[in-house]
Amino acid sequence: MIKFVYQNKPKGTGDAVLKCQKFIKNKYFLMILPDDLIIKYNCSKSMIKTHHKYKSSVIASMNVKKKEVSRWGIFKLKKKLDKKNSLIDKVIEKPSIKSAPSNKAVIGRYILPKKIFTELTNQKTGKGGEVHITDSIQNLISNGEKFIAHSFSGKYLDCGTMSGYINSSKEIAKL
C-alpha cells in the first residue's frame, strides 16, 4: 500500500519525513528519495539484509568527487565492518570542500529508526533554513545509535539536477 504525504513548502528532507510519522508503525522504516535512482541491482534489498545482519540503521553510500562534496551529506567513518559496510562516526550536511571528512556521500536510501521522529520534532532548522535529516541522524549517532554506511552495487543515476535528469532519462531509455 502506498500513501502520499504532501510537503506544501520545501523545508528540507527532515520536515518531509516528519509528515509521515503517523504512518510508521515498525521500529525501523525504509526511506527512498525519488531523485536518486539506482538501477541494475536492488539497493534496498541489500540494505535490508545489512539491517538484519547488524540490527542497525543503514544509509546507502558512494564515493563522490571531492569538488562535489558540498552537494551531499558526507560521512566520517569509524570502522569497516565488512567489504560493503562501515560504521558511521559522523555525518555532515553539505560541508565545504575543506571541512568534508571524506568523499563518502549519503545517497537517497535510508533504513531509519522510528526514534528519528523525536529528533526531528525537536530539531532547529539548519543550512538554508531547512530541517535536515542528517542533523537528526547525527544527534542519534552522538547518543549511541548505530548507523551503517552501505556501499551499494548497481548504477547510480542523479536526477537532482537538470543535466542529471536528462542523462538519467537517456540511461533508462537504454534498458
Beta strands, then each sheet from edge to edge (+ up, - down):
strand 1: 28-32
strand 2: 36-39
strand 3: 57-63
strand 4: 73-80
strand 5: 85-93
strand 6: 104-113
strand 7: 147-151
strand 8: 155-158
sheet 1: 1+ 6- 3+ 7+ 5- 4+
sheet 2: 2+ 8-
end
